[in-house]
Amino acid sequence: MLKLRRIPTAPSSDDRLTNAGLVGRVRDALPPGTAPVAIGVVVSGLSAYGFFVVSARTLGATEYAPLSVLWAALFLVGPGLFLPVEQEVSRALAGRRARAQGGAPVVRRAGALGAALLSVVALATIAAWRPVADRLFSGESVVLAAWLLGIAGYCASHLVRGAMSGMGKFGAYSRQLGGEAVARFIICVALALAGAAHVGPYALAVGAAPFLGLLVSLPGQRGLITDGPPAPWAEISASLGALLAGSILSMAVANLGPLFIRLLASPSEEAEAGRFLAALLVARIPLFLFQAVQSALLPKLASLVSEGRTSEFRRGFRLLIWFLSAAALVGIAGAFTVGSDVVRIMFGRDFALGSRTAGMLAIGAGGFMIASAIAQANIALGAQARQAWAWAAGVLTFLIVVGLERNGLYWRVELASAASSLAALAAQAVVLAGRLRGDASIDGANLFEAITDLSLEP
């Protein structure tokens, strides 16, 4: 039985020299692989913002609206379905690498699973093609085709990312992240220079980008996957159902806002989805800080728990939560004060909105970021099903608030977005507290109290 105990220790002079104070401790709390992945995330983030700015200024608010809905729908379903496959492949390959076993059978199993999920999505999309295109994408069938292309791309790219992270190839992982976004941005600039003023080509650039990321990252990766012992389904699917549910529900918490803006808008409000996404992108700037950590966070948390290194788990996770909380507060303050100015400068006057919208969305983004970190800890502690239910609480909160609130299109979705993220954050914290209070294989001190302890002693 894993015992979690508070073990007070005093830092020695050697420790102070080694860690170099708080900066060193924050660095030590970050998982291995964070630095190269962070580079990829920064390049990806800057390129993504460049894509949005160029395409929005070229297309205008009305023509840009289907592109914004495409982005939200793609990141609801793509990572929602295939990020758990990446995580399970990464976990299984890391275990095999530690045992000096090849991982090709694991990748083949995961590839078959990904292909099955993709087939279900493709068949459902084809069956409902016309109503989906009309209701979500302003009748633009090419945008729906780009969505389906992007889903296929994320099926392949998440499988490859899982192999790369499981084998410790974080440089290649970084190149895939950055390569996808840079390729999308270059195509966007070329289209703008060529005078393309229709949403279709830009949408196809979004859909094709995951495949272009693979072309950048895969060359030179010899021996990435080698043959090994057969992989039973249980090796990659023991908790996959709960992980899939949690992933889809978490992406729903993050992306329901732009979709509901489109669904609830009247014909005269067709351009509002594009304006909403512009404000959302500004509000989500702090999330890019967390993306660099998230891809490598779960393996480190899981290893600390499995090795019984509970003091390191407590210290590292507590520092991470405070770091993310500070980033969220700075983002919220900035969004409420200068958010509207930043949106107008980046996207143009057609996209101008009040700072209240950016501020409310920043509250939602900050809550989502911290909830995601706690969810990773819950997964590492074996609470896969419960963290999925916590995300479900966030989705249910969104639907209740957006259904009850009637005071304006923006306000009802802003309020629902903020409330859903905060509800998910509270639910994830309750799961963590319960898991660490004596549930199943964990007993001892309440780590949740330790995480929220203001003291930063080692």
Protein Blocks (a to p, Z undefined) as FASTA:
>chain_A
ZZdddddddddfklmmmnnpmmlmmmmmpcghklmmmmmmmmmmmmmmmmmmmmmmmnom
mlmmmmmmmmmmmmmmmmmmmmmmmmmmmmmmmmmmmnopafklmmmmmmmmmmmmmmmm
mmmmmmmmmmmmmmmnnopaklmmmmmmmmmmmmmmmmmmmmmmmnopamlmmmmmmmmm
mmmmmmmmmmmmnopabfklmmmmmmmmmmmmmmmmmgopahkbccdddddfklmmmmmm
mmmmmmmmmmmmmmmmmmmmmmmpcfklmmmmmmmmmmmmmmmmmmmmmmmmmmmmmmmm
mmmmmnopamlmmmmmmmmmmmmmmmmmmmmmmmmmmmmmmmmmmnojklgccfklmmmm
mmmmmmmmmmmmmmmmmmmnopmmmmmmmmmmmmmmmmmmmmmpmghjklmmmmmmmmmm
mmmmmmmmmmmmmmmnogajbgcjdfklmmmpmbfcZZ
